[in-house]
Amino acid sequence: MIDLHTHTLLSDGELLPSELIRRAVSAGYRAIAITDHVDMSNIDFVLPRAVKACGEINKYWAIKALPGVEITHVPLETIPRLVKYARKNGAKIVVGHGETVSEPVIKGTNRAFINAGVDILAHPGKITPEDVLLAKSKGVCLEITTRKSHGVTNAHVVRLAIKHGARLVVDTDSHCPDNIINSDIRYSFLKKFKLADKQISDIINNSAKLAKLP
């Protein structure tokens, strides 16, 4: 199990980074990314703490903990600068908070994040075919989310990604202990989209590649 989009009490999650990662270890995770919400006001506070927590945990526990960020609800013009700042300051996974239909995300956010070269475009909502093709060309993974509030457009994202050959990943967007899943739940979740086992394997491998796992 690999999950590259999670939240701790460094933003709006319920758990310390160490507790979230400990629960992931218990659930059999191979890798997890700590990707708390950031904008220009707090990225310099949140990211160093994620780097510190993941660095310490990687010394002792049988899991790969990756520090990251989810850049969230920011002006389109600031997105490239924040992505560059995150990478320069230790983020191993950069997630863009996409145009979910459950929040008032600025139109054009999906494209701005893709052009800025994030690793994952989270919950991209009613993403257009043009942006799916752009994501394919830029190597940006589109997220299928197990989080109910954002997941109403999962089928749309899957359909367009498969049609146009864009890469998909599946993440939990965990905010609390109940959001953590295991590999069996992940498989059942993905089968709901009528994906073949080879397609499911490809999705899982996309996460492994981002996490730099063998």
C-alpha positions in Angstrom: 0.0 0.0 0.0 1.3 3.4 -1.0 -0.5 6.7 -0.1 0.9 10.0 -1.4 -1.7 12.4 -0.2 -2.4 12.7 3.6 -2.9 15.3 6.3 -1.8 15.7 9.9 -2.4 18.3 12.6 0.2 20.5 10.8 -2.9 21.5 8.7 -6.4 20.1 9.1 -5.7 16.5 10.0 -6.2 14.9 13.4 -3.0 13.1 14.0 0.7 14.0 14.6 2.9 12.9 11.6 4.4 10.1 13.7 1.0 8.8 14.7 -0.4 8.8 11.2 2.7 7.1 9.9 2.6 4.5 12.7 -1.0 3.7 11.8 0.1 3.3 8.2 2.9 0.9 9.2 0.3 -1.1 11.1 -2.0 -1.2 8.0 0.9 -2.6 5.9 1.9 0.5 4.0 5.2 0.5 2.1 5.3 4.3 1.7 3.3 7.4 2.8 3.7 11.0 2.0 2.8 13.8 4.5 1.2 16.5 2.3 -0.4 19.1 4.5 -2.2 22.0 3.1 0.0 25.0 2.4 -0.2 28.4 0.8 2.2 31.4 0.9 1.4 32.0 4.6 2.5 28.7 6.1 4.7 26.7 3.7 7.8 27.8 5.5 6.4 26.5 8.8 4.8 23.2 7.6 7.3 21.8 5.2 10.4 21.8 7.5 8.4 20.0 10.2 7.3 17.3 7.7 10.9 17.0 6.6 12.1 16.6 10.1 9.4 14.0 11.1 9.9 11.9 8.0 13.7 12.0 8.3 13.5 10.7 11.9 11.0 8.0 11.1 12.9 6.7 8.1 15.8 5.9 10.5 13.8 3.4 12.5 10.6 2.2 10.9 10.0 -0.2 8.0 8.2 2.4 5.8 9.3 5.1 3.5 8.0 8.4 4.8 8.1 11.2 2.2 7.8 14.9 3.2 5.5 16.9 0.9 2.9 19.5 0.6 -0.5 20.1 -0.9 -0.7 23.6 -2.3 -4.2 24.7 -1.7 -6.5 27.5 -2.9 -3.8 30.0 -4.0 -3.8 32.6 -6.8 -2.9 30.9 -10.0 0.0 33.3 -10.4 1.7 32.1 -7.2 1.5 28.4 -8.1 4.9 28.1 -10.0 6.7 29.9 -7.3 5.3 27.7 -4.5 6.0 24.5 -6.4 9.7 25.6 -6.9 9.9 26.6 -3.2 8.6 23.3 -2.1 11.0 21.3 -4.1 14.0 23.4 -3.1 13.1 23.0 0.5 12.8 19.3 0.8 9.4 18.3 -0.6 9.6 14.8 -2.2 5.9 14.9 -3.3 4.2 18.0 -4.4 0.4 17.8 -4.7 -1.8 20.4 -6.3 -5.3 20.9 -4.8 -7.3 20.4 -8.0 -10.7 21.7 -9.0 -12.9 19.4 -6.8 -16.6 20.1 -7.3 -17.0 20.1 -3.5 -15.0 23.4 -3.0 -14.9 26.8 -4.7 -11.5 26.2 -6.4 -10.5 28.9 -8.9 -11.1 27.9 -12.5 -7.8 27.2 -14.3 -6.2 25.7 -11.2 -5.9 22.3 -12.7 -4.0 23.6 -15.7 -1.8 25.9 -13.6 -0.7 23.0 -11.4 0.0 20.8 -14.4 2.0 23.5 -16.1 4.0 24.0 -12.9 4.9 20.3 -12.8 3.4 19.0 -9.6 3.7 15.3 -9.0 0.0 14.7 -8.4 -3.1 16.7 -9.3 -5.5 15.8 -6.5 -9.2 15.4 -7.0 -9.3 17.2 -10.3 -13.1 17.4 -10.5 -14.5 17.8 -14.0 -11.1 18.0 -15.6 -11.2 18.7 -19.4 -9.8 16.4 -22.0 -7.3 19.1 -22.9 -5.9 19.2 -19.4 -5.8 15.4 -19.3 -3.7 15.5 -22.4 -1.5 18.2 -20.9 -1.0 16.1 -17.8 0.0 13.2 -19.9 2.6 15.3 -21.7 4.0 16.7 -18.5 4.0 13.4 -16.6 1.6 14.6 -13.9 -0.4 11.9 -12.2 -4.2 12.4 -11.9 -5.6 11.3 -8.6 -8.5 8.9 -7.9 -9.5 9.7 -4.3 -11.1 7.5 -1.7 -12.3 10.7 0.1 -16.1 10.8 -0.3 -16.3 14.6 -0.5 -14.0 14.8 -3.5 -14.7 11.4 -5.0 -18.0 12.2 -6.9 -16.0 12.8 -10.1 -13.7 9.8 -9.8 -15.4 8.0 -12.7 -15.0 11.0 -15.0 -11.3 11.2 -14.1 -10.7 7.5 -14.7 -12.6 7.5 -18.0 -10.6 10.4 -19.5 -7.3 9.3 -18.1 -7.7 5.8 -19.6 -9.0 7.2 -22.9 -6.0 9.6 -23.3 -3.3 7.6 -21.6 -2.7 9.8 -18.6 -1.2 8.3 -15.5 -3.4 7.7 -12.5 -2.7 7.2 -8.8 -5.1 6.4 -5.9 -4.8 8.2 -2.6 -6.8 8.5 0.6 -6.5 12.2 1.3 -6.5 11.0 4.9 -7.4 13.4 7.7 -8.3 11.0 10.5 -7.6 7.4 11.5 -10.8 6.1 9.8 -9.5 7.3 6.4 -6.6 4.9 6.4 -7.2 1.9 4.1 -5.4 -1.4 3.3 -4.5 -3.0 0.0 -7.7 -5.1 -0.1 -9.9 -2.1 0.3 -7.9 -0.3 -2.4 -8.4 -3.1 -4.8 -12.1 -3.3 -4.2 -12.3 0.5 -4.6 -10.6 0.4 -7.9 -12.6 -2.5 -9.2 -15.7 -0.3 -8.9 -14.5 1.6 -12.0 -14.4 -1.7 -14.0 -10.7 -1.5 -14.3 -8.8 -4.6 -15.4 -6.2 -6.1 -13.1 -3.4 -4.8 -15.4 -4.8 -1.3 -15.2 -5.0 -1.5 -11.4 -1.4 -2.8 -11.3 -0.3 0.2 -13.5 -2.0 2.6 -11.1 -0.2 1.1 -8.1 3.1 1.1 -10.0 2.6 4.8 -10.7 2.6 5.5 -7.0 5.6 3.3 -6.5 7.5 5.2 -9.1 6.7 8.6 -7.5 7.8 7.1 -4.1 11.0 5.8 -5.8 10.3 2.3 -4.6 11.5 -0.9 -6.4 
